[in-house]
């Protein structure tokens, strides 16, 4: 049987995919144009209306470092009435952020992070990998004690802008540290968007060999080199069924020159629809959800499928 034949069979075996929408946080955090609070709130509400059932809305970090997220309290206050069937998560790198998140709105899960590259960790948060994870121990312990779920991110799973290719063993190391913190799910980030399917395979296979459950892993693939969707396909081959994505392909990495945005939610949904895999998300509504945000930033939708859909509507 050909490789393509194997892929087709595997895709049919996965009947549904969980889409974790990270546009309101990861997609907007590095934008230089300040997006008004009401526009952010409207983006979140529109995405939920489109069928998104997991959404990362904001982060509780110092406004000195991430000014775009300085209105986190107001955003969360406005989203208190998000339906209970939607998982609302926020990034909380310290205890102060966690406490503010709990006070300012309805939060179901918090996110913490680590890098598979020592150089990236030092450049990003000025400490080693192990030090970075240990900093989150109190956050995770407190969150779990309060009944919140904790989600982990691993950056640079395939390559680092400073070190180059990353050994999958480094990813396994960080995954284990995050699991020890109590993370129920770990998101695997191709932060600079250069990974190929073979690299993704090596990472996932290394994790599984060390006992990782594919149901507790998610793919977070940037699209700098145009390989995000092919990496999703390979991940589906290997049993992953959860993927982070960003409406309109918003986002990028300030530490990686030329790194473009996240995998567009529209492209992920379009792919899954074509494969007969249910996401519960309305493609057309997702395309429309980000229009006001894009107008404020002054850019177009980066999703190829959204561009085609919009062009067809105009004819």
PLY file of the C-alpha trace (Angstrom):
ply
format ascii 1.0
element vertex 315
property float x
property float y
property float z
element edge 314
property int vertex1
property int vertex2
end_header
0.00 0.00 0.00
1.26 3.48 -0.81
1.91 6.12 1.78
-1.01 8.10 0.41
-3.28 5.10 0.88
-2.20 4.76 4.50
-2.85 8.45 5.09
-6.36 8.31 3.69
-7.28 5.42 5.95
-5.89 7.11 9.03
-7.77 10.35 8.32
-11.08 8.50 8.06
-10.40 6.86 11.41
-10.46 10.27 13.13
-14.05 11.46 13.05
-13.65 14.75 14.88
-10.99 17.35 15.62
-10.87 19.78 18.53
-9.93 23.27 17.41
-8.32 25.43 20.09
-8.73 29.04 18.97
-5.73 31.12 20.05
-6.26 34.18 17.87
-7.48 36.56 20.59
-4.31 35.92 22.59
-1.48 34.44 20.54
-2.75 36.02 17.36
-2.97 39.57 18.69
-0.29 39.78 21.35
2.50 40.96 19.05
0.48 43.28 16.83
1.81 46.85 17.02
-1.59 48.43 16.38
-3.63 48.60 19.57
-6.87 46.66 19.17
-9.73 48.17 21.22
-11.25 46.04 23.97
-14.68 45.98 22.37
-13.19 44.64 19.12
-11.40 41.86 21.00
-14.60 40.97 22.83
-16.57 40.96 19.59
-13.93 38.68 18.01
-14.28 36.17 20.85
-18.07 36.25 20.72
-18.14 35.84 16.95
-15.79 32.86 17.12
-17.95 31.21 19.76
-21.00 31.88 17.58
-19.16 30.16 14.71
-18.92 27.01 16.80
-15.55 27.38 18.55
-15.71 25.48 21.83
-12.19 26.12 23.14
-10.79 29.64 23.09
-7.75 31.32 24.61
-8.94 34.86 25.20
-6.04 36.85 26.68
-2.93 36.71 28.86
-2.06 38.12 32.27
1.42 39.38 31.66
3.09 42.70 32.37
1.76 45.45 30.08
5.35 46.63 29.85
6.23 43.51 27.85
2.91 42.83 26.10
0.94 46.09 25.92
-1.68 44.54 23.62
-2.90 42.41 26.54
-3.08 45.26 29.08
-6.89 45.27 28.92
-7.12 41.61 30.05
-9.34 42.43 33.03
-11.84 44.34 30.89
-11.87 41.66 28.20
-12.60 38.92 30.69
-15.19 40.96 32.54
-17.06 41.41 29.27
-16.88 37.68 28.51
-18.34 36.45 31.80
-21.47 35.24 30.05
-19.71 33.03 27.49
-21.79 29.79 27.40
-20.75 27.10 29.88
-20.10 24.62 27.06
-17.15 26.71 25.89
-13.74 26.24 27.54
-12.20 29.66 28.24
-8.46 29.70 28.87
-5.87 32.40 29.56
-2.09 32.54 29.74
-0.90 33.08 33.33
2.90 33.04 33.75
2.85 33.96 37.46
0.70 33.86 40.61
-0.30 37.50 40.32
-1.60 36.83 36.82
-3.48 33.77 38.01
-5.16 35.67 40.86
-6.14 38.51 38.53
-7.55 36.02 36.04
-9.70 34.37 38.69
-11.05 37.74 39.82
-11.76 39.25 36.44
-13.94 36.70 34.70
-14.92 33.12 34.04
-11.79 31.04 33.50
-11.79 27.27 32.98
-8.13 26.65 32.20
-4.79 28.42 32.46
-1.75 27.99 30.25
1.96 27.84 31.10
4.89 27.36 28.76
8.42 26.14 28.23
10.84 25.95 25.31
12.68 22.96 23.89
15.62 25.27 23.20
17.88 26.65 25.94
18.80 29.65 23.80
15.18 30.49 23.06
14.31 30.20 26.76
17.11 32.59 27.69
16.20 35.09 24.97
12.46 34.88 25.66
12.26 34.85 29.47
15.89 35.13 30.59
16.23 31.77 32.32
16.96 28.11 31.61
14.33 25.58 30.57
14.19 23.93 33.98
14.10 27.28 35.76
11.25 28.43 33.55
9.16 25.37 34.34
9.90 25.56 38.07
8.61 29.14 38.06
5.23 27.79 37.02
4.98 25.17 39.76
3.17 27.47 42.18
0.85 28.65 39.40
-0.05 25.10 38.44
-0.48 23.92 42.02
-2.72 26.86 42.91
-4.77 26.57 39.73
-5.33 22.84 40.18
-6.27 23.42 43.81
-8.89 25.91 42.66
-10.39 23.41 40.23
-8.88 24.90 37.08
-7.23 22.88 34.34
-3.63 23.59 33.39
-2.42 23.43 29.80
1.23 23.43 28.75
2.97 24.82 25.69
6.32 23.65 24.31
7.99 26.15 21.98
10.52 25.37 19.23
9.73 21.67 18.91
11.47 21.37 15.54
13.84 24.31 15.24
15.07 27.38 17.09
16.02 30.73 15.51
19.26 30.66 17.52
20.21 26.96 17.72
18.78 25.55 14.50
17.29 22.02 14.50
16.06 20.72 17.88
16.55 17.14 19.03
13.17 15.51 19.81
14.69 14.39 23.12
14.57 18.03 24.22
10.84 18.13 23.50
10.34 14.96 25.53
12.21 16.53 28.43
9.97 19.60 28.51
6.84 17.50 28.03
7.77 15.45 31.10
8.35 18.60 33.16
4.96 19.99 32.13
3.22 16.70 32.86
4.84 16.68 36.30
3.26 20.09 36.91
-0.15 18.53 36.26
-0.81 19.73 32.71
-3.75 17.81 31.27
-2.66 18.63 27.72
0.56 19.77 26.08
0.59 21.85 22.90
3.53 21.23 20.56
4.64 24.49 19.00
6.51 24.88 15.73
7.18 28.43 16.84
9.06 29.66 13.79
7.00 27.67 11.31
9.77 25.75 9.55
8.94 22.15 10.49
8.33 19.51 7.84
6.06 16.49 8.29
9.06 14.22 8.88
10.22 16.43 11.74
6.74 16.44 13.22
6.67 12.64 12.97
9.95 12.32 14.84
8.71 14.55 17.66
5.39 12.77 18.09
6.96 9.32 17.81
9.59 10.24 20.42
6.87 11.40 22.80
4.75 8.30 22.30
7.82 6.10 22.85
8.20 7.78 26.25
4.59 7.14 27.21
2.76 10.19 25.90
-0.92 9.74 25.09
-1.72 11.32 21.71
-5.10 12.34 23.14
-3.23 14.63 25.54
-1.18 16.33 22.81
-2.10 19.16 20.48
-0.37 20.56 17.42
0.45 24.27 17.26
1.94 24.91 13.84
2.96 28.28 12.41
2.91 28.66 8.66
6.12 30.53 7.78
7.16 27.96 5.17
3.64 26.97 4.16
3.82 23.55 5.86
1.28 23.98 8.66
-1.49 22.02 6.95
0.85 19.24 5.83
2.00 18.99 9.44
-1.63 18.68 10.51
-2.09 15.86 8.00
0.94 14.01 9.33
-0.26 14.56 12.89
-3.64 13.09 11.97
-1.77 10.10 10.58
-0.19 9.64 14.00
-3.44 9.99 15.93
-3.47 13.62 17.04
-6.91 15.20 16.92
-6.37 18.56 18.64
-4.90 21.62 16.97
-4.32 25.24 17.93
-5.22 27.76 15.26
-5.78 31.48 14.88
-8.60 33.21 13.04
-7.34 34.78 9.80
-3.86 33.37 10.48
-3.08 36.16 12.95
0.09 35.92 14.99
3.78 35.39 14.67
6.93 35.16 16.76
8.85 38.35 17.63
11.98 36.29 18.33
12.06 34.70 14.88
12.80 36.88 11.85
10.26 36.30 9.11
8.04 34.03 11.21
4.49 34.41 9.94
1.25 33.75 11.71
-0.34 30.70 13.17
-2.18 28.13 11.13
-5.40 29.89 10.11
-8.54 28.50 11.73
-10.30 28.84 8.37
-7.72 26.64 6.63
-7.88 24.01 9.39
-11.67 23.89 9.22
-11.63 23.78 5.42
-9.20 20.86 5.46
-11.22 18.94 8.03
-14.47 19.57 6.17
-12.87 18.15 3.03
-11.70 15.05 4.90
-15.12 14.47 6.45
-13.77 15.28 9.92
-16.16 17.18 12.17
-14.97 20.35 13.94
-18.38 21.75 14.85
-17.29 25.06 13.32
-19.01 26.99 10.53
-16.39 27.98 7.97
-18.18 31.05 6.65
-18.84 32.42 10.13
-15.16 32.07 11.04
-14.17 34.05 7.97
-16.53 36.84 8.98
-15.55 36.74 12.67
-12.20 38.46 12.22
-13.22 41.18 9.75
-13.50 44.01 12.30
-10.20 43.04 13.91
-8.41 42.96 10.56
-9.84 46.38 9.70
-8.37 47.85 12.89
-4.94 46.27 12.30
-5.01 47.20 8.63
-4.27 43.83 7.10
-6.15 41.24 5.06
-7.11 37.71 5.98
-4.01 35.49 5.64
-6.03 32.31 5.18
-5.89 30.99 1.61
-9.29 29.33 1.89
-10.82 32.50 3.36
-9.38 34.60 0.52
-10.89 32.22 -2.04
-14.26 32.24 -0.25
-14.32 36.03 -0.09
-13.38 36.35 -3.77
-16.14 33.96 -4.77
-18.70 35.93 -2.76
-17.72 39.10 -4.60
-18.26 37.62 -8.07
0 1
1 2
2 3
3 4
4 5
5 6
6 7
7 8
8 9
9 10
10 11
11 12
12 13
13 14
14 15
15 16
16 17
17 18
18 19
19 20
20 21
21 22
22 23
23 24
24 25
25 26
26 27
27 28
28 29
29 30
30 31
31 32
32 33
33 34
34 35
35 36
36 37
37 38
38 39
39 40
40 41
41 42
42 43
43 44
44 45
45 46
46 47
47 48
48 49
49 50
50 51
51 52
52 53
53 54
54 55
55 56
56 57
57 58
58 59
59 60
60 61
61 62
62 63
63 64
64 65
65 66
66 67
67 68
68 69
69 70
70 71
71 72
72 73
73 74
74 75
75 76
76 77
77 78
78 79
79 80
80 81
81 82
82 83
83 84
84 85
85 86
86 87
87 88
88 89
89 90
90 91
91 92
92 93
93 94
94 95
95 96
96 97
97 98
98 99
99 100
100 101
101 102
102 103
103 104
104 105
105 106
106 107
107 108
108 109
109 110
110 111
111 112
112 113
113 114
114 115
115 116
116 117
117 118
118 119
119 120
120 121
121 122
122 123
123 124
124 125
125 126
126 127
127 128
128 129
129 130
130 131
131 132
132 133
133 134
134 135
135 136
136 137
137 138
138 139
139 140
140 141
141 142
142 143
143 144
144 145
145 146
146 147
147 148
148 149
149 150
150 151
151 152
152 153
153 154
154 155
155 156
156 157
157 158
158 159
159 160
160 161
161 162
162 163
163 164
164 165
165 166
166 167
167 168
168 169
169 170
170 171
171 172
172 173
173 174
174 175
175 176
176 177
177 178
178 179
179 180
180 181
181 182
182 183
183 184
184 185
185 186
186 187
187 188
188 189
189 190
190 191
191 192
192 193
193 194
194 195
195 196
196 197
197 198
198 199
199 200
200 201
201 202
202 203
203 204
204 205
205 206
206 207
207 208
208 209
209 210
210 211
211 212
212 213
213 214
214 215
215 216
216 217
217 218
218 219
219 220
220 221
221 222
222 223
223 224
224 225
225 226
226 227
227 228
228 229
229 230
230 231
231 232
232 233
233 234
234 235
235 236
236 237
237 238
238 239
239 240
240 241
241 242
242 243
243 244
244 245
245 246
246 247
247 248
248 249
249 250
250 251
251 252
252 253
253 254
254 255
255 256
256 257
257 258
258 259
259 260
260 261
261 262
262 263
263 264
264 265
265 266
266 267
267 268
268 269
269 270
270 271
271 272
272 273
273 274
274 275
275 276
276 277
277 278
278 279
279 280
280 281
281 282
282 283
283 284
284 285
285 286
286 287
287 288
288 289
289 290
290 291
291 292
292 293
293 294
294 295
295 296
296 297
297 298
298 299
299 300
300 301
301 302
302 303
303 304
304 305
305 306
306 307
307 308
308 309
309 310
310 311
311 312
312 313
313 314
